[in-house]
């Protein structure tokens, strides 16, 4: 099964009916990243690189939202839903709603 992840700028522009198909997965704030790095540093993990279930690293997250620096995050949210197929046409339709970054990611596509 394929999972479609979209950012808040796309989600906010969808119809109420379309929004109901998505679930809030995570909210990202700058202070969250500082806390993660401080915690890992305190444990002695000097080579810590952040990741979660949606993004492999901080750079991928920033690219997704169209940001240059982690300080630009301000409660940015991602939403997800399962889809059978996700075509280039589907992506182009959603990209019309993106204010910055790509804000579309597909996980588990064959």
Buried (B, 14 or more C-beta within 10 A) or exposed (E): EBBBBBBBBBBEBBEEEEEEEBEEBBEBEBEBBEEBBEEBEEEEEEEEEBEEEBBEEBEEBBBBBBBEEBEEBEEBBBBBBEBEEBEEEBEEEBEEBBEEBBBBBEEEEE
